[in-house]
Amino acid sequence: MAREVVWSQEAAADLEAIAEYIAKDSAFYAAAFVTEIRDASRTLIEFAERGRVVPELDNPEVRELLIKDYRLIYFVAEKHVTVLAVIHGAKRLSAM
């Protein structure tokens, strides 16, 4: 079932901040990372349940994809997927 993927303002800000951090060393790798994250989010249009359930929440509607050292956290609803956050893999949601 195809769903619309929507980015929350917080998730978009997370991605922008990560890209700015990576760009301090390499604009190329920053752009490549953003592309990889955006591409991964687009796969959720057809395969929203492919990510694992976020361990800290244990809610089957809140899932994540692991991309390099980062967690793309999203909420699955019937007609859409909302990207909630992009955080470093070492960071736990309980700390936020």
N, C-alpha and C positions, 0 to 999 in steps of 0.2 A: 504494500500500500504506500503510495507516494505521499509524503508529508512536506510541508513548507518548513524550511530551516530559517529561524529568526535569531539574530544575535542580540543579546541584552546590551545595554549601554556599558554595563560593568565588564562584560566579556570583551567587548570591542576595545575598551580602555586597557584591559589586561594585555591583549594582544599588541596594542600599540606600544605599551610600556616595555614589553619583552623585546619587541623589534628595535626600539630605541636603544635598549641595553646592548643587544647583539651588534647593532650598527656601530657602536663605539669601536669595535674591533674590525667589523667587516659589513659593509652595506650589502654586499652580495649575499652573504649568509643570512642576514636579516631578512632580505627579500625572499630568499629561498624558504626560510622558516615560515614566513607569513603565507606563502603559497601552499606549503605542505599542510599547514593548519586549516586553511580555507578549503583545500581539496578534501581533507578528511571530513570536514563539516558537511560538505556537499554529499558525501556518501550516505549521510543520515537521511537523505530524502527517501531512499528506498530501504535502507537497512538500519533503522533507528535502534533496534534492539541488539545490534552487534556488539556494542560496548558492554563492559562489565558493570554491575551494580556498584555504586560508590560504597566502599567498605564502611566508611564512617557513618553513613546514613541508613544503609540496609533498606532502601526504598527502591523497588523495581522500576519506578518511573524516573529516577535520577541515576544516570549512567555516566560512564566516562570512557574516552579513548585515550590510550597512552601513546604519545607522539614524541619521540626522542626523550628528553628529560621532563616533559610537560604533560599535564592532565587537561584534556578538553572535557569539561563537565557540562552535561546537558540534561534537560527535562523532556521526557517523551509524553506527548498528549496525542489524542486521536488524530488530529489533522495537522499538527505542527510539532516541531522540535525547537526548543529554545536553548541556545547555548548560554549557559549561566556564568561560566568562568574559564579562564585558562591560567593555570597555576603551575608552579614548579612541582615536580613529582615528589620532592622531599617535604613539601609543605602539606600539612593536614588541614582539612576543613575546620576541625575543632579549634585550630589556632587562629582562625580568621574571625 
